[in-house]
Amino acid sequence: MKDSIPASPVTDFGRAIAPISPETFFSEYFEKRHLVIRREDRDYYRDLLSLADIDQVLTNVMLSTEEVQMVNVGQPVPVADYAQASGWIDPARVAQQFDQGATIILPALHRMLPRLTAYCRALETVFSCDLQTNIYFTPAEAQGFKTHYDSHDVIVLQCHGSKLWRIYESPLELPLRSQAFKPEGFTPGAVIDEFVLNAGDLLYCPRGVVHDARATDEMSLHITTGLLTPRWVDLVVEAVSQLALTDPAFRRAVPPGFANDGFDRDAARQTFRALLSRAADGIDADAVLDGFAAEFRDRRVPVLPGQFLQHVASDGVAPGTRVAVRPHLISAIVVQGDEVVLSVYGTDISFPAHAEGALRAAIKGPGFVVGELDCDLDADGQAVLARRLVREGVLYQPV
Protein backbone atom coordinates (compact mmCIF):
# COMPACT_ATOMS: atom_id res chain seq x y z
CA MET A 1 0.00 0.00 0.00
CA LYS A 2 1.43 3.37 -0.98
CA ASP A 3 2.37 5.68 1.86
CA SER A 4 0.43 8.92 1.29
CA ILE A 5 1.95 10.90 4.14
CA PRO A 6 3.36 14.11 2.57
CA ALA A 7 7.13 14.50 2.72
CA SER A 8 9.06 17.72 2.30
CA PRO A 9 12.36 19.08 3.60
CA VAL A 10 10.57 22.00 5.24
CA THR A 11 7.45 20.48 6.81
CA ASP A 12 9.46 20.38 10.03
CA PHE A 13 9.78 23.65 11.96
CA GLY A 14 13.47 23.06 12.70
CA ARG A 15 14.25 22.73 9.00
CA ALA A 16 12.07 25.69 8.09
CA ILE A 17 14.14 28.01 10.30
CA ALA A 18 17.55 26.35 9.80
CA PRO A 19 20.34 27.14 10.47
CA ILE A 20 18.75 28.83 13.50
CA SER A 21 17.77 26.19 16.05
CA PRO A 22 14.34 26.21 17.70
CA GLU A 23 16.07 26.74 21.06
CA THR A 24 17.82 29.86 19.79
CA PHE A 25 14.62 31.10 18.15
CA PHE A 26 12.63 30.91 21.39
CA SER A 27 15.37 32.29 23.64
CA GLU A 28 16.52 35.19 21.46
CA TYR A 29 13.73 36.12 19.03
CA PHE A 30 10.25 34.90 19.95
CA GLU A 31 8.21 37.94 21.09
CA LYS A 32 11.45 39.95 21.30
CA ARG A 33 12.70 41.03 17.87
CA HIS A 34 12.38 40.27 14.19
CA LEU A 35 14.53 37.63 12.56
CA VAL A 36 15.71 37.41 8.96
CA ILE A 37 17.21 34.15 7.69
CA ARG A 38 18.93 34.54 4.33
CA ARG A 39 19.80 31.59 2.11
CA GLU A 40 21.45 31.16 -1.24
CA ASP A 41 18.84 28.58 -2.18
CA ARG A 42 15.90 30.01 -4.08
CA ASP A 43 14.24 26.59 -4.19
CA TYR A 44 14.33 25.99 -0.43
CA TYR A 45 10.54 26.43 -0.03
CA ARG A 46 9.54 25.28 -3.52
CA ASP A 47 8.15 22.00 -2.16
CA LEU A 48 5.74 23.99 -0.03
CA LEU A 49 4.44 26.41 -2.66
CA SER A 50 5.27 27.31 -6.24
CA LEU A 51 3.89 29.49 -9.04
CA ALA A 52 2.56 26.31 -10.63
CA ASP A 53 0.55 25.61 -7.47
CA ILE A 54 -0.97 29.09 -7.58
CA ASP A 55 -1.84 28.78 -11.26
CA GLN A 56 -3.37 25.36 -10.64
CA VAL A 57 -5.56 26.58 -7.78
CA LEU A 58 -6.65 29.82 -9.43
CA THR A 59 -7.46 28.34 -12.83
CA ASN A 60 -8.60 24.78 -12.13
CA VAL A 61 -10.41 24.98 -8.80
CA MET A 62 -13.78 26.65 -8.35
CA LEU A 63 -12.93 29.24 -5.71
CA SER A 64 -15.53 31.30 -3.89
CA THR A 65 -15.12 34.96 -3.00
CA GLU A 66 -14.39 33.84 0.58
CA GLU A 67 -11.31 32.01 -0.66
CA VAL A 68 -9.75 34.84 -2.69
CA GLN A 69 -9.16 38.47 -1.82
CA MET A 70 -7.42 41.21 -3.76
CA VAL A 71 -5.86 44.42 -2.49
CA ASN A 72 -3.95 47.26 -4.10
CA VAL A 73 -1.79 49.55 -1.93
CA GLY A 74 -3.96 48.97 1.11
CA GLN A 75 -7.28 49.31 -0.70
CA PRO A 76 -9.47 46.23 -1.21
CA VAL A 77 -10.34 45.55 -4.84
CA PRO A 78 -14.16 45.39 -5.15
CA VAL A 79 -15.29 41.78 -5.37
CA ALA A 80 -17.35 42.59 -8.45
CA ASP A 81 -14.11 43.44 -10.28
CA TYR A 82 -12.81 39.87 -10.15
CA ALA A 83 -15.81 37.61 -9.44
CA GLN A 84 -19.06 36.57 -10.99
CA ALA A 85 -22.42 37.52 -9.56
CA SER A 86 -22.82 33.86 -8.57
CA GLY A 87 -20.06 34.26 -5.97
CA TRP A 88 -17.32 32.35 -7.83
CA ILE A 89 -14.12 34.07 -8.85
CA ASP A 90 -13.32 34.63 -12.52
CA PRO A 91 -9.67 33.60 -13.18
CA ALA A 92 -9.41 35.86 -16.23
CA ARG A 93 -10.49 38.92 -14.27
CA VAL A 94 -8.23 38.01 -11.36
CA ALA A 95 -5.32 37.97 -13.81
CA GLN A 96 -6.40 41.36 -15.19
CA GLN A 97 -6.45 42.90 -11.71
CA PHE A 98 -3.06 41.35 -10.99
CA ASP A 99 -1.73 42.97 -14.15
CA GLN A 100 -2.95 46.32 -12.81
CA GLY A 101 -0.93 45.95 -9.61
CA ALA A 102 -3.34 44.12 -7.31
CA THR A 103 -2.03 41.52 -4.85
CA ILE A 104 -3.85 38.18 -4.77
CA ILE A 105 -4.48 36.87 -1.25
CA LEU A 106 -5.41 33.23 -0.73
CA PRO A 107 -6.39 32.65 2.90
CA ALA A 108 -6.20 29.13 4.29
CA LEU A 109 -4.69 27.59 1.14
CA HIS A 110 -3.16 24.96 3.42
CA ARG A 111 -6.53 23.23 3.32
CA MET A 112 -5.96 22.44 -0.35
CA LEU A 113 -2.21 21.73 -0.61
CA PRO A 114 -1.04 18.68 1.41
CA ARG A 115 2.58 19.76 1.89
CA LEU A 116 1.47 23.18 3.09
CA THR A 117 -0.94 21.40 5.40
CA ALA A 118 1.94 19.37 6.84
CA TYR A 119 3.98 22.54 7.45
CA CYS A 120 1.10 24.16 9.32
CA ARG A 121 0.53 21.02 11.39
CA ALA A 122 4.20 21.11 12.37
CA LEU A 123 3.86 24.70 13.58
CA GLU A 124 0.73 23.81 15.56
CA THR A 125 2.74 21.14 17.34
CA VAL A 126 5.58 23.54 18.18
CA PHE A 127 3.50 26.57 19.22
CA SER A 128 0.35 24.89 20.63
CA CYS A 129 -1.86 27.43 18.90
CA ASP A 130 -4.25 27.94 16.02
CA LEU A 131 -2.83 29.31 12.79
CA GLN A 132 -3.99 31.93 10.31
CA THR A 133 -2.43 31.34 6.89
CA ASN A 134 -2.41 33.74 3.96
CA ILE A 135 -0.67 33.41 0.61
CA TYR A 136 0.36 36.69 -1.01
CA PHE A 137 1.02 36.84 -4.75
CA THR A 138 2.17 40.33 -5.70
CA PRO A 139 3.05 41.80 -9.12
CA ALA A 140 6.47 43.32 -9.71
CA GLU A 141 6.97 46.78 -8.17
CA ALA A 142 3.60 46.51 -6.37
CA GLN A 143 2.55 46.81 -2.74
CA GLY A 144 -0.39 45.09 -1.10
CA PHE A 145 -0.67 46.77 2.30
CA LYS A 146 0.56 50.09 3.61
CA THR A 147 2.75 50.43 6.69
CA HIS A 148 1.12 48.66 9.65
CA TYR A 149 1.59 46.21 12.50
CA ASP A 150 -0.19 42.93 13.20
CA SER A 151 -1.76 41.83 16.47
CA HIS A 152 -0.34 38.32 16.01
CA ASP A 153 3.19 37.08 15.32
CA VAL A 154 3.91 36.11 11.71
CA ILE A 155 6.37 33.82 9.97
CA VAL A 156 6.99 34.71 6.33
CA LEU A 157 8.45 32.20 3.86
CA GLN A 158 9.50 33.76 0.55
CA CYS A 159 8.74 31.16 -2.14
CA HIS A 160 9.30 33.07 -5.38
CA GLY A 161 10.67 36.46 -6.34
CA SER A 162 11.61 39.04 -3.73
CA LYS A 163 10.28 41.88 -1.62
CA LEU A 164 11.85 44.92 -0.03
CA TRP A 165 10.88 45.06 3.66
CA ARG A 166 11.16 47.96 6.06
CA ILE A 167 10.93 47.67 9.85
CA TYR A 168 10.03 50.79 11.81
CA GLU A 169 10.20 51.94 15.41
CA SER A 170 7.11 50.44 17.00
CA PRO A 171 4.83 52.25 19.47
CA LEU A 172 3.13 49.22 21.05
CA GLU A 173 4.81 46.10 22.42
CA LEU A 174 2.95 42.79 21.98
CA PRO A 175 -0.54 44.21 21.33
CA LEU A 176 -3.66 42.27 22.23
CA ARG A 177 -6.15 41.35 19.51
CA SER A 178 -8.32 44.17 20.84
CA GLN A 179 -5.42 46.54 20.07
CA ALA A 180 -5.44 45.80 16.34
CA PHE A 181 -3.81 48.32 14.02
CA LYS A 182 -5.87 51.39 13.10
CA PRO A 183 -4.60 53.37 10.11
CA GLU A 184 -6.42 56.60 11.01
CA GLY A 185 -3.86 59.18 12.05
CA PHE A 186 -1.03 56.67 12.20
CA THR A 187 2.46 57.93 11.41
CA PRO A 188 5.26 55.36 11.33
CA GLY A 189 8.45 55.97 13.30
CA ALA A 190 11.96 55.87 11.96
CA VAL A 191 13.11 52.96 9.80
CA ILE A 192 15.32 50.69 11.92
CA ASP A 193 15.94 47.93 9.36
CA GLU A 194 15.63 47.49 5.62
CA PHE A 195 16.28 44.30 3.68
CA VAL A 196 15.30 42.31 0.62
CA LEU A 197 13.69 38.95 1.25
CA ASN A 198 14.61 36.65 -1.62
CA ALA A 199 13.14 33.28 -2.53
CA GLY A 200 14.29 30.76 0.09
CA ASP A 201 14.53 33.40 2.85
CA LEU A 202 12.49 33.62 6.07
CA LEU A 203 11.22 36.50 8.19
CA TYR A 204 9.81 36.25 11.70
CA CYS A 205 8.00 39.39 12.81
CA PRO A 206 6.62 39.68 16.36
CA ARG A 207 3.21 41.26 16.83
CA GLY A 208 3.32 45.01 17.19
CA VAL A 209 6.41 45.44 14.99
CA VAL A 210 5.58 48.06 12.37
CA HIS A 211 6.51 47.06 8.83
CA ASP A 212 5.73 47.29 5.14
CA ALA A 213 6.83 45.37 2.06
CA ARG A 214 6.97 46.01 -1.66
CA ALA A 215 7.79 43.63 -4.50
CA THR A 216 11.01 44.35 -6.36
CA ASP A 217 11.39 44.10 -10.13
CA GLU A 218 9.96 40.55 -10.12
CA MET A 219 6.62 39.22 -8.97
CA SER A 220 6.61 37.89 -5.43
CA LEU A 221 5.00 34.86 -3.81
CA HIS A 222 5.18 34.29 -0.08
CA ILE A 223 3.46 32.39 2.72
CA THR A 224 2.48 34.34 5.82
CA THR A 225 1.52 32.23 8.83
CA GLY A 226 -0.07 34.06 11.74
CA LEU A 227 0.40 32.52 15.19
CA LEU A 228 -2.81 32.94 17.18
CA THR A 229 -1.17 32.21 20.50
CA PRO A 230 -3.10 32.34 23.77
CA ARG A 231 -1.81 35.08 26.06
CA TRP A 232 -1.26 34.96 29.81
CA VAL A 233 -4.09 37.43 30.25
CA ASP A 234 -6.41 34.90 28.59
CA LEU A 235 -5.46 32.26 31.14
CA VAL A 236 -5.71 34.64 34.09
CA VAL A 237 -9.17 35.90 33.07
CA GLU A 238 -10.39 32.33 32.51
CA ALA A 239 -8.92 31.21 35.83
CA VAL A 240 -10.68 33.96 37.79
CA SER A 241 -13.93 33.26 35.95
CA GLN A 242 -13.70 29.58 36.86
CA LEU A 243 -12.85 30.44 40.48
CA ALA A 244 -15.96 32.64 40.69
CA LEU A 245 -18.11 29.56 40.00
CA THR A 246 -17.11 28.11 43.37
CA ASP A 247 -16.13 31.16 45.45
CA PRO A 248 -19.02 33.61 46.18
CA ALA A 249 -16.57 36.37 47.16
CA PHE A 250 -15.97 37.02 43.44
CA ARG A 251 -19.71 37.03 42.71
CA ARG A 252 -20.62 39.78 45.13
CA ALA A 253 -21.67 43.18 43.74
CA VAL A 254 -19.32 46.11 43.41
CA PRO A 255 -20.32 48.62 46.14
CA PRO A 256 -23.46 50.58 45.21
CA GLY A 257 -22.76 54.15 44.24
CA PHE A 258 -19.18 53.50 43.11
CA ALA A 259 -19.76 55.56 39.97
CA ASN A 260 -20.85 58.67 41.88
CA ASP A 261 -18.53 61.62 42.35
CA GLY A 262 -17.09 61.67 45.83
CA PHE A 263 -17.56 57.96 46.50
CA ASP A 264 -15.16 56.75 49.20
CA ARG A 265 -13.08 54.06 47.54
CA ASP A 266 -10.93 53.01 50.49
CA ALA A 267 -12.98 49.91 51.28
CA ALA A 268 -13.30 49.05 47.59
CA ARG A 269 -9.54 49.19 47.12
CA GLN A 270 -9.00 46.88 50.07
CA THR A 271 -11.59 44.43 48.74
CA PHE A 272 -10.00 44.50 45.30
CA ARG A 273 -6.54 43.73 46.68
CA ALA A 274 -7.96 41.01 48.91
CA LEU A 275 -9.66 39.37 45.94
CA LEU A 276 -6.43 39.41 43.93
CA SER A 277 -4.63 37.69 46.79
CA ARG A 278 -7.52 35.24 47.16
CA ALA A 279 -7.32 34.45 43.45
CA ALA A 280 -3.58 33.83 43.61
CA ASP A 281 -4.11 31.36 46.46
CA GLY A 282 -7.21 29.71 45.01
CA ILE A 283 -6.31 29.23 41.35
CA ASP A 284 -5.07 25.83 40.22
CA ALA A 285 -2.63 26.75 37.45
CA ASP A 286 -2.36 23.17 36.21
CA ALA A 287 -6.13 22.90 35.86
CA VAL A 288 -6.28 26.10 33.80
CA LEU A 289 -3.43 24.98 31.52
CA ASP A 290 -5.04 21.55 31.19
CA GLY A 291 -8.28 23.21 30.12
CA PHE A 292 -6.61 25.36 27.46
CA ALA A 293 -4.64 22.37 26.20
CA ALA A 294 -7.76 20.23 25.97
CA GLU A 295 -9.65 22.95 24.09
CA PHE A 296 -6.79 23.25 21.60
CA ARG A 297 -6.67 19.51 21.01
CA ASP A 298 -10.46 19.42 20.59
CA ARG A 299 -10.34 22.19 17.95
CA ARG A 300 -7.66 20.43 15.94
CA VAL A 301 -9.26 19.02 12.81
CA PRO A 302 -8.01 15.52 11.89
CA VAL A 303 -5.83 15.52 8.75
CA LEU A 304 -5.24 11.86 7.93
CA PRO A 305 -3.85 11.23 4.43
CA GLY A 306 -4.73 7.76 3.16
CA GLN A 307 -6.94 6.91 6.15
CA PHE A 308 -9.60 5.05 4.17
CA LEU A 309 -7.08 2.60 2.73
CA GLN A 310 -5.29 2.42 6.07
CA HIS A 311 -8.56 1.45 7.76
CA VAL A 312 -9.29 -1.22 5.14
CA ALA A 313 -5.83 -2.71 5.59
CA SER A 314 -5.86 -2.56 9.39
CA ASP A 315 -7.12 -6.15 9.68
CA GLY A 316 -3.70 -7.20 8.45
CA VAL A 317 -1.88 -5.58 11.40
CA ALA A 318 -0.27 -8.48 13.24
CA PRO A 319 2.93 -9.30 15.11
CA GLY A 320 5.80 -8.29 12.83
CA THR A 321 3.87 -5.45 11.13
CA ARG A 322 5.64 -2.08 11.12
CA VAL A 323 3.47 0.89 12.06
CA ALA A 324 4.29 4.59 12.45
CA VAL A 325 2.83 7.47 14.42
CA ARG A 326 0.99 10.12 12.40
CA PRO A 327 3.22 13.19 12.00
CA HIS A 328 2.70 16.12 14.38
CA LEU A 329 0.31 14.28 16.67
CA ILE A 330 -0.94 16.29 19.66
CA SER A 331 -2.45 14.05 22.32
CA ALA A 332 -2.84 13.41 26.03
CA ILE A 333 -3.09 10.18 28.05
CA VAL A 334 -5.08 10.05 31.29
CA VAL A 335 -5.92 7.10 33.53
CA GLN A 336 -9.56 7.13 34.60
CA GLY A 337 -10.43 4.31 36.96
CA ASP A 338 -10.01 0.99 35.17
CA GLU A 339 -9.42 2.69 31.81
CA VAL A 340 -6.63 4.63 30.13
CA VAL A 341 -7.90 7.32 27.76
CA LEU A 342 -6.07 8.78 24.77
CA SER A 343 -7.42 12.23 23.85
CA VAL A 344 -6.68 13.23 20.27
CA TYR A 345 -8.51 15.02 17.41
CA GLY A 346 -11.34 15.94 19.80
CA THR A 347 -12.00 12.26 20.51
CA ASP A 348 -11.42 10.14 23.62
CA ILE A 349 -10.18 6.61 22.83
CA SER A 350 -10.43 4.21 25.78
CA PHE A 351 -8.39 1.10 26.55
CA PRO A 352 -8.13 -1.14 29.61
CA ALA A 353 -5.88 0.43 32.25
CA HIS A 354 -3.32 -2.37 31.94
CA ALA A 355 -2.57 -1.14 28.38
CA GLU A 356 -1.25 2.22 29.62
CA GLY A 357 2.42 1.34 29.23
CA ALA A 358 1.94 -0.08 25.76
CA LEU A 359 -0.13 2.92 24.69
CA ARG A 360 2.50 5.40 25.88
CA ALA A 361 5.25 3.44 24.17
CA ALA A 362 3.24 3.19 20.94
CA ILE A 363 2.80 6.93 20.45
CA LYS A 364 6.12 8.02 21.97
CA GLY A 365 8.40 7.35 19.04
CA PRO A 366 8.20 7.61 15.27
CA GLY A 367 7.16 3.96 14.90
CA PHE A 368 7.65 0.37 15.96
CA VAL A 369 7.27 -3.25 14.93
CA VAL A 370 4.21 -4.87 16.49
CA GLY A 371 5.38 -7.36 19.11
CA GLU A 372 8.62 -5.50 19.82
CA LEU A 373 7.32 -2.73 22.09
CA ASP A 374 8.97 -2.58 25.49
CA CYS A 375 5.77 -3.03 27.51
CA ASP A 376 3.66 -5.54 29.44
CA LEU A 377 1.46 -6.54 26.49
CA ASP A 378 2.38 -9.66 24.55
CA ALA A 379 2.63 -9.65 20.75
CA ASP A 380 -1.05 -10.44 20.20
CA GLY A 381 -2.09 -7.73 22.65
CA GLN A 382 0.15 -5.22 20.86
CA ALA A 383 -1.51 -6.17 17.57
CA VAL A 384 -4.97 -5.49 19.02
CA LEU A 385 -3.76 -2.09 20.28
CA ALA A 386 -2.07 -1.21 16.98
CA ARG A 387 -5.12 -2.17 14.90
CA ARG A 388 -7.31 0.09 17.02
CA LEU A 389 -4.88 3.00 16.74
CA VAL A 390 -4.65 2.59 12.96
CA ARG A 391 -8.44 2.66 12.69
CA GLU A 392 -8.56 5.78 14.86
CA GLY A 393 -6.00 7.55 12.65
CA VAL A 394 -3.25 7.66 15.28
CA LEU A 395 -0.96 5.12 13.60
CA TYR A 396 -0.52 4.16 9.95
CA GLN A 397 1.27 1.46 8.01
CA PRO A 398 4.16 2.95 5.99
CA VAL A 399 5.45 1.39 2.79
C-alpha positions in Angstrom: 0.0 0.0 0.0 1.4 3.4 -1.0 2.4 5.7 1.9 0.4 8.9 1.3 1.9 10.9 4.1 3.4 14.1 2.6 7.1 14.5 2.7 9.1 17.7 2.3 12.4 19.1 3.6 10.6 22.0 5.2 7.5 20.5 6.8 9.5 20.4 10.0 9.8 23.6 12.0 13.5 23.1 12.7 14.2 22.7 9.0 12.1 25.7 8.1 14.1 28.0 10.3 17.6 26.4 9.8 20.3 27.1 10.5 18.7 28.8 13.5 17.8 26.2 16.0 14.3 26.2 17.7 16.1 26.7 21.1 17.8 29.9 19.8 14.6 31.1 18.2 12.6 30.9 21.4 15.4 32.3 23.6 16.5 35.2 21.5 13.7 36.1 19.0 10.2 34.9 19.9 8.2 37.9 21.1 11.4 40.0 21.3 12.7 41.0 17.9 12.4 40.3 14.2 14.5 37.6 12.6 15.7 37.4 9.0 17.2 34.2 7.7 18.9 34.5 4.3 19.8 31.6 2.1 21.5 31.2 -1.2 18.8 28.6 -2.2 15.9 30.0 -4.1 14.2 26.6 -4.2 14.3 26.0 -0.4 10.5 26.4 0.0 9.5 25.3 -3.5 8.1 22.0 -2.2 5.7 24.0 0.0 4.4 26.4 -2.7 5.3 27.3 -6.2 3.9 29.5 -9.0 2.6 26.3 -10.6 0.5 25.6 -7.5 -1.0 29.1 -7.6 -1.8 28.8 -11.3 -3.4 25.4 -10.6 -5.6 26.6 -7.8 -6.6 29.8 -9.4 -7.5 28.3 -12.8 -8.6 24.8 -12.1 -10.4 25.0 -8.8 -13.8 26.6 -8.4 -12.9 29.2 -5.7 -15.5 31.3 -3.9 -15.1 35.0 -3.0 -14.4 33.8 0.6 -11.3 32.0 -0.7 -9.7 34.8 -2.7 -9.2 38.5 -1.8 -7.4 41.2 -3.8 -5.9 44.4 -2.5 -4.0 47.3 -4.1 -1.8 49.6 -1.9 -4.0 49.0 1.1 -7.3 49.3 -0.7 -9.5 46.2 -1.2 -10.3 45.6 -4.8 -14.2 45.4 -5.2 -15.3 41.8 -5.4 -17.3 42.6 -8.5 -14.1 43.4 -10.3 -12.8 39.9 -10.1 -15.8 37.6 -9.4 -19.1 36.6 -11.0 -22.4 37.5 -9.6 -22.8 33.9 -8.6 -20.1 34.3 -6.0 -17.3 32.3 -7.8 -14.1 34.1 -8.9 -13.3 34.6 -12.5 -9.7 33.6 -13.2 -9.4 35.9 -16.2 -10.5 38.9 -14.3 -8.2 38.0 -11.4 -5.3 38.0 -13.8 -6.4 41.4 -15.2 -6.5 42.9 -11.7 -3.1 41.4 -11.0 -1.7 43.0 -14.2 -2.9 46.3 -12.8 -0.9 46.0 -9.6 -3.3 44.1 -7.3 -2.0 41.5 -4.9 -3.8 38.2 -4.8 -4.5 36.9 -1.2 -5.4 33.2 -0.7 -6.4 32.7 2.9 -6.2 29.1 4.3 -4.7 27.6 1.1 -3.2 25.0 3.4 -6.5 23.2 3.3 -6.0 22.4 -0.4 -2.2 21.7 -0.6 -1.0 18.7 1.4 2.6 19.8 1.9 1.5 23.2 3.1 -0.9 21.4 5.4 1.9 19.4 6.8 4.0 22.5 7.4 1.1 24.2 9.3 0.5 21.0 11.4 4.2 21.1 12.4 3.9 24.7 13.6 0.7 23.8 15.6 2.7 21.1 17.3 5.6 23.5 18.2 3.5 26.6 19.2 0.3 24.9 20.6 -1.9 27.4 18.9 -4.3 27.9 16.0 -2.8 29.3 12.8 -4.0 31.9 10.3 -2.4 31.3 6.9 -2.4 33.7 4.0 -0.7 33.4 0.6 0.4 36.7 -1.0 1.0 36.8 -4.8 2.2 40.3 -5.7 3.1 41.8 -9.1 6.5 43.3 -9.7 7.0 46.8 -8.2 3.6 46.5 -6.4 2.6 46.8 -2.7 -0.4 45.1 -1.1 -0.7 46.8 2.3 0.6 50.1 3.6 2.8 50.4 6.7 1.1 48.7 9.7 1.6 46.2 12.5 -0.2 42.9 13.2 -1.8 41.8 16.5 -0.3 38.3 16.0 3.2 37.1 15.3 3.9 36.1 11.7 6.4 33.8 10.0 7.0 34.7 6.3 8.4 32.2 3.9 9.5 33.8 0.5 8.7 31.2 -2.1 9.3 33.1 -5.4 10.7 36.5 -6.3 11.6 39.0 -3.7 10.3 41.9 -1.6 11.8 44.9 0.0 10.9 45.1 3.7 11.2 48.0 6.1 10.9 47.7 9.8 10.0 50.8 11.8 10.2 51.9 15.4 7.1 50.4 17.0 4.8 52.2 19.5 3.1 49.2 21.1 4.8 46.1 22.4 2.9 42.8 22.0 -0.5 44.2 21.3 -3.7 42.3 22.2 -6.1 41.4 19.5 -8.3 44.2 20.8 -5.4 46.5 20.1 -5.4 45.8 16.3 -3.8 48.3 14.0 -5.9 51.4 13.1 -4.6 53.4 10.1 -6.4 56.6 11.0 -3.9 59.2 12.1 -1.0 56.7 12.2 2.5 57.9 11.4 5.3 55.4 11.3 8.4 56.0 13.3 12.0 55.9 12.0 13.1 53.0 9.8 15.3 50.7 11.9 15.9 47.9 9.4 15.6 47.5 5.6 16.3 44.3 3.7 15.3 42.3 0.6 13.7 38.9 1.3 14.6 36.6 -1.6 13.1 33.3 -2.5 14.3 30.8 0.1 14.5 33.4 2.9 12.5 33.6 6.1 11.2 36.5 8.2 9.8 36.2 11.7 8.0 39.4 12.8 6.6 39.7 16.4 3.2 41.3 16.8 3.3 45.0 17.2 6.4 45.4 15.0 5.6 48.1 12.4 6.5 47.1 8.8 5.7 47.3 5.1 6.8 45.4 2.1 7.0 46.0 -1.7 7.8 43.6 -4.5 11.0 44.3 -6.4 11.4 44.1 -10.1 10.0 40.5 -10.1 6.6 39.2 -9.0 6.6 37.9 -5.4 5.0 34.9 -3.8 5.2 34.3 -0.1 3.5 32.4 2.7 2.5 34.3 5.8 1.5 32.2 8.8 -0.1 34.1 11.7 0.4 32.5 15.2 -2.8 32.9 17.2 -1.2 32.2 20.5 -3.1 32.3 23.8 -1.8 35.1 26.1 -1.3 35.0 29.8 -4.1 37.4 30.2 -6.4 34.9 28.6 -5.5 32.3 31.1 -5.7 34.6 34.1 -9.2 35.9 33.1 -10.4 32.3 32.5 -8.9 31.2 35.8 -10.7 34.0 37.8 -13.9 33.3 35.9 -13.7 29.6 36.9 -12.9 30.4 40.5 -16.0 32.6 40.7 -18.1 29.6 40.0 -17.1 28.1 43.4 -16.1 31.2 45.4 -19.0 33.6 46.2 -16.6 36.4 47.2 -16.0 37.0 43.4 -19.7 37.0 42.7 -20.6 39.8 45.1 -21.7 43.2 43.7 -19.3 46.1 43.4 -20.3 48.6 46.1 -23.5 50.6 45.2 -22.8 54.2 44.2 -19.2 53.5 43.1 -19.8 55.6 40.0 -20.9 58.7 41.9 -18.5 61.6 42.3 -17.1 61.7 45.8 -17.6 58.0 46.5 -15.2 56.7 49.2 -13.1 54.1 47.5 -10.9 53.0 50.5 -13.0 49.9 51.3 -13.3 49.1 47.6 -9.5 49.2 47.1 -9.0 46.9 50.1 -11.6 44.4 48.7 -10.0 44.5 45.3 -6.5 43.7 46.7 -8.0 41.0 48.9 -9.7 39.4 45.9 -6.4 39.4 43.9 -4.6 37.7 46.8 -7.5 35.2 47.2 -7.3 34.4 43.5 -3.6 33.8 43.6 -4.1 31.4 46.5 -7.2 29.7 45.0 -6.3 29.2 41.4 -5.1 25.8 40.2 -2.6 26.7 37.4 -2.4 23.2 36.2 -6.1 22.9 35.9 -6.3 26.1 33.8 -3.4 25.0 31.5 -5.0 21.5 31.2 -8.3 23.2 30.1 -6.6 25.4 27.5 -4.6 22.4 26.2 -7.8 20.2 26.0 -9.7 22.9 24.1 -6.8 23.3 21.6 -6.7 19.5 21.0 -10.5 19.4 20.6 -10.3 22.2 18.0 -7.7 20.4 15.9 -9.3 19.0 12.8 -8.0 15.5 11.9 -5.8 15.5 8.8 -5.2 11.9 7.9 -3.9 11.2 4.4 -4.7 7.8 3.2 -6.9 6.9 6.2 -9.6 5.1 4.2 -7.1 2.6 2.7 -5.3 2.4 6.1 -8.6 1.4 7.8 -9.3 -1.2 5.1 -5.8 -2.7 5.6 -5.9 -2.6 9.4 -7.1 -6.2 9.7 -3.7 -7.2 8.5 -1.9 -5.6 11.4 -0.3 -8.5 13.2 2.9 -9.3 15.1 5.8 -8.3 12.8 3.9 -5.5 11.1 5.6 -2.1 11.1 3.5 0.9 12.1 4.3 4.6 12.5 2.8 7.5 14.4 1.0 10.1 12.4 3.2 13.2 12.0 2.7 16.1 14.4 0.3 14.3 16.7 -0.9 16.3 19.7 -2.5 14.1 22.3 -2.8 13.4 26.0 -3.1 10.2 28.0 -5.1 10.1 31.3 -5.9 7.1 33.5 -9.6 7.1 34.6 -10.4 4.3 37.0 -10.0 1.0 35.2 -9.4 2.7 31.8 -6.6 4.6 30.1 -7.9 7.3 27.8 -6.1 8.8 24.8 -7.4 12.2 23.8 -6.7 13.2 20.3 -8.5 15.0 17.4 -11.3 15.9 19.8 -12.0 12.3 20.5 -11.4 10.1 23.6 -10.2 6.6 22.8 -10.4 4.2 25.8 -8.4 1.1 26.5 -8.1 -1.1 29.6 -5.9 0.4 32.2 -3.3 -2.4 31.9 -2.6 -1.1 28.4 -1.2 2.2 29.6 2.4 1.3 29.2 1.9 -0.1 25.8 -0.1 2.9 24.7 2.5 5.4 25.9 5.2 3.4 24.2 3.2 3.2 20.9 2.8 6.9 20.4 6.1 8.0 22.0 8.4 7.4 19.0 8.2 7.6 15.3 7.2 4.0 14.9 7.6 0.4 16.0 7.3 -3.2 14.9 4.2 -4.9 16.5 5.4 -7.4 19.1 8.6 -5.5 19.8 7.3 -2.7 22.1 9.0 -2.6 25.5 5.8 -3.0 27.5 3.7 -5.5 29.4 1.5 -6.5 26.5 2.4 -9.7 24.6 2.6 -9.7 20.7 -1.1 -10.4 20.2 -2.1 -7.7 22.7 0.1 -5.2 20.9 -1.5 -6.2 17.6 -5.0 -5.5 19.0 -3.8 -2.1 20.3 -2.1 -1.2 17.0 -5.1 -2.2 14.9 -7.3 0.1 17.0 -4.9 3.0 16.7 -4.6 2.6 13.0 -8.4 2.7 12.7 -8.6 5.8 14.9 -6.0 7.6 12.6 -3.3 7.7 15.3 -1.0 5.1 13.6 -0.5 4.2 10.0 1.3 1.5 8.0 4.2 3.0 6.0 5.5 1.4 2.8 
